[in-house]
Amino acid sequence: MRLRVLEIIPTLVRGGAEKQFAMLATQLPASEFDVQVAVLTHTGPLEESIRAANIPVTVIGKRWKTDPLAYRRLKRLIAEYRPDIVHTWIFAANCYGRLAARAQRVPHIVACERCVDRWKVWHELTIDRYLARHTECIATNSSGVRDFYAQHGIAAGKFVVIPNGIGPFRPDTSRSRQDLLREFNLPPETRLIGAVGRLWPQKRYKDLIWAAELLRVARGDTHLLIIGEGPQRDMLQRFCDEVRVTSHVHFLGQRDDVAAILTHLDCFWLGSGYEGQSNSLMEAMSAGLPVIATDIPGNRDLIVPDESGYLVGVGDSGEIARKTNILLNDAALAKSLGQRARQRMLEEFSVARMVDQYAQLFRSLTRSGENKSAAGP
């Protein structure tokens, strides 16, 4: 008999956690697992791939921060489906999903923490600690996330670390490098650097803009392409004007052709002050790009320093520029770092490995429950 697994997440937008969620939901072995998906707030473009795998999707439709009707609808779904395991992702779904699962006496409750959530205030961390007592285990993607929550009162032993998965990169040659350069009216000798992520304080894009300015002064042929949207866009564009680097920094917004852009980059940057495990960094490494990222938990799990990329101190724009200049002047070194980055992703961070680790976790939880039942009171 297949195990019934209900996966719950706030939305199905194209975020890092949401991509991992969709890959897991669609690739758990159908011979063993009957999977359904509940979307707490609103759906998004990833729903299509989930439905294409014949997995039912229910949108709960939470409208307010505290929404009793949404909680009731989620409880009703759980009562009708009767899952063996409820697996919740991200704060809102972790709250509503675990409470509803507990109320409906679901045998196994698993939560997911995906990031070093420094944005959480005291009452949110208090909720996390309370719900952890009623959670069989908490899956996370890096030791840094586990350590963060351990510092805030959740036992490290409650966590299971399952790294993110990344599929093999498929170069998109539908657009040539010349086409990309023409889009921004750039000369043929331009060296392209990329950064992908939401435009908000965690990502520290001002540090990358400073690094772009240093490179502009040092060599003049580099251009930084920033892919993503967010609340800091206007401020960052004004900052570019202030440091007079506007002509060498390009805000591309949300793009559907990220693979085509990665295919033509010379280097990739990630300047975050904190992360869980960056999907954009993993995608760049999978693409065989030489990467420079901040020396923080999460990034340390991905990059072997000076072997599959470079790690630099948070906020060290000068070192980002210096390392990039070295790579741009040494094609053999850049190629070697990129090749080893790609190999590391293929060997250590495959989607198949991530899915298998979750499958093993779910099997072990249900077997443990069966053993306890067999043992009796």
N, C-alpha and C positions, 0 to 999 in steps of 0.2 A: 504493500500500500504506500502511495506517495505521500511525502510530508507536505502539508499545506503551509505555505509561507506567505504572509502578508507584508509587503514592503511599503512603508509610508514615508513620504517626503513632502515638504511644503509646496514646491513647484517643479515643473519640468522645463525650465529655461535652460539655456546652454551654459551652465556653470560647471566648474570642476567636479563638485560633489554629484551634481545631477548626471553628468556623463558616466561617472563610475556606477551610480545607481542603475542607470539604463543598461549598461553592459552586464552588470550582475543579474538584474531581473531577467534579461533575455537569454543569458547563457548558462544559468544554473541547469544542470542536466534534467531534461524534461522527464526522463525515465524514473527519476527519484523525487523530483520536487514539482508540486502544483503551486504555481506562483500567481498571485494577484497583486495589483498596484493600487494604492490609495494616494491621491494627490490632495493635500490638505487645503491649499489656498486656491491656486489656479494652475492651469496646464501650460504647455509650451511646446516648442518644436520637437522635443524628444518623445512626445506621446506617440508620434507616428511610427517610430522604430519599435516601440514597445508593443503597440497594437499589431504591427506587422508580424511579430513573433507569436501572435495569438494569445497574448496575455491580457486579461480583462483590466481595464483602467476605470477607477471610480474617482470623480472629482468631488470632494466633500464640500468645497465652497465656503471655507472660513472667511468671514468678512471683517471681523474686528479682532483686536488683540485678545480679548476675552469673548468667546462666542459659544454660549451654551448649546445653541442649536447645532452648530458644527460638531461639537463634542457628542451630542446625541446621535447625529447621523453616523459618525465614526463608530460609536458603540453598536449601532444597529448593523452596520456592515460586518463588524467582527462577529456579532452573534449569528448572522446568516452564514458567513463563510466558515466559522469555527476553525481558525488556523491553529496549527501546532506551534508555530513560531510567529511572533510579530517582531519585525525588524524596522526600527525607526531611524531617520536621518535628520540631522540639523535641529536646532533648538526648538522651534515651534512644533515640529512633528515629534521630537523626543518628548515634549511635554504632553500634548494631546494624545499621542499614540500610546505612550506607556500607561497613562492614567486609564485610558479606555480599555487597554488590554488587561490591565490588572482588575478593572471592574468586571470584565467578562471572564475572568479566571483563565486566561490564556496560559498554557503550561510553560512556555518559554518566551521571555522578553529580552530582546537584544537591542541596544541603542548604538548609534554611531556618532562619534565626535570627530570632525574633519579638520579642525584648525585650532591654532593657538588663539583662543577667542578673548583677546584682551579687551574687547568692547563690552563684555558682560559686566554688569554692575552687581552689587552685593546680593540683591534679592534673586537675580537670575542664577547666580552661583549657589545660593541657598536651595533653590528649586532643583538644580542639578544634583546637589548632595542628597536631598530627600529622595528623589526618584532613583538614584543609584542604588539605594537600599532595596528597591523593589525591581531591580534589573539583574538578570542572570550574569550578563557580561556586557562590556562596552567595547565595540570594535573601533579601532582608529587606524589611521594610515601611517603614523610615524611615532617614534619614541618621544619626540618633542611634545606632541599633543598629550601623550600619557603623562609626561613629567609635569606639564603645565597644570593639568587637573589634579595630579597628586599633590602639588603645592597648594591647591585650593580645597583639599580635604576629601578627595575621593581616592580610595586605596589603589595604588598602582596595580595590585594583583587583580583588580576588577577588569583590567583592560587586556585586550588581545590585539596585537599589532599586525595588521594585514596591509601591506603596502598597496598603493594604487597600481592599476594595470594600464598599460599603454600598448596599443596595437602597432604592428610594423608600419612605418611611415611609407606612404605611397606618393612619390614625387608627382606633383601636378605640373605637367608641361604644357597645359592648355594655353598658358601665356608665357612668352619668352621674357628673358631679363630686359631686353630692349623695350618690350611693351610696358613693363613695370616702370622703367626709367622714364619713358615718354609720358606716363600718367602724371608724373610729378615734375616733368620738364627738367630732367636731370641729365648731365653729360654722360657719355659712355664709360668714362673712367671712375664713376662714382662707386664708393664702397658702402654697402648697405648694412645697417645694424638694426635689429628688430627687438621690440619689447611687446608683450601681449598680456593684457590684464585689465581689470576694472580700474578706472581712474578715481582712486580714493586714497586716503592717507596711508593705509597699510603698505601700498606698493611703492611709496617714496619716489615718485616720478621726478620730483625736483632734483634729486641726486643724479638721475640719469640725464636730465637736461644739462646740468652742470658738466657732466662728463662729456656730453656731446659738444658743449662749447669749448672745452679744453682740446678736444680732438680737432675741432674746426680751426682753432688757432695754430695747433701743432702741424696739421697736414692739409686741411682744407677740402679733402675729397670725401669726407664721411657724412652720411645722412642717417638720422635716426627715424625709423618708422614706428609709431606707437599705435597699436591695434587695440581697440576697446573703447568703451564709453563709461561715464560715471559722473558723479557730482562735482569733481574737481576740474572738469575739462576747461571751463572758462578761465579759472584761476591759473591753470597751467599754461594756457595760451598767452595770458597776460604776462606770466613769468618769462616765457620765451621772448616776448617783446622787450622786457626789462633787461635781459642779459644779451640781447641782440643776436639771438641764435635762431630766430624764426625761420630763416631760409634753409636751415639745416635740420629742423625738427618738423615732422609731418604727423598730424593727428588723422588717422585713417577711420576712426570710428569703428562700429561693429562691422565685421566683414564675413562673408560666406566663402571667401577664397583664401583662407589663412594658409592652407597647404601650398597654394601657388606662390604665395609671398615667401614662406619659409624656404621653399626650393631655391630661391635666388638670393638669400641673405648670406653675408660674409661672417656674421657673428650675432649672438643672441645675448641680451642682458636681462637680468632679473634683480631688482634693487630692493626687494621687500624687507620691511623691518621684522616681520614674522610671517610664518606660513604653517600650514599643515604639511601638505606635500603638493607642490605646484604642478598642476597638469600642463600648464604652458611650458614650464621648464622641461618636463618629461617629453613633450611633443617636439621641442627643439632638439633635445638630445637624440630622440628617435630619428629625427631628420638628418642626423649626422653633422649638426652645426657645432662649432666650438662655442662653449657657453661660459659666461662670467656671471656669477650669482653671489649674493650676500652669504656670509658665513653664519648661518642660523640653523637651528634644528629644522629638520625637514629637508633643506637643501643639502645638509651634510649626509643624509641618508642616500641621496642620489648621486652626488659628485664625489669621486675620489680625487682629492686635490692634486693638480698638476698631471693627472693621468687621464681623466675624462672631463676635465673642465677646470676652471679657476674659481676659488672662493676668495672674497674680499670682505673687509670689515663693513658693517652697516654704515652708510653715509660717506664712504671713502670714494668720492667721485674721481679723485686724482689717480687712485689705484685702478679703478675701472678703465679710465682712459689709457693708463700706462700699459696694462695687460692687453687691451684691445689693439694698441699700436704695435705691440710685439707680434700679435697674431696676424695683423694685416701686412706686416713686413716679412713674415715667415710662412709661406704657403704650406710648406711641408709640415710644420708644427701644427698649424690650424687643421690640416687634413687629418693628422694623426689623432689629435684630441677629439675631433668629430667622429672619427671611426670608432674610437674606443667608447665614446659616449653612446653611440648607436648600439654597439655590442652589449654594453651594460644593460641598456633598456631591454634588448631582446632576451638576454639570459636571466636577468634578475627581476624584471618588472613587467612581465607579459600579462595580458588579460587572462589567459588560461590559468596562469599561476594564481592570480588574485581570486578568480572564481573558484578554483579548486580549494583554496584555503578557507573561503566562506562555506563551501559545501562540507568540508571536513569539520568546521566549527558547528554547523547545524546538526550534522550527524552525531557529533560527540555530545551535544546538549541533549538531544532526544534519547540517546542510548543511556546517558547518565540518569535521565528521568525515569526510563524504563527499569533500570537497575534499582532505583530507590523504591519504585512501586512494588517490584518483586520482593524486595527485602521486607516490606511491610512496616508497620509502626514500631 
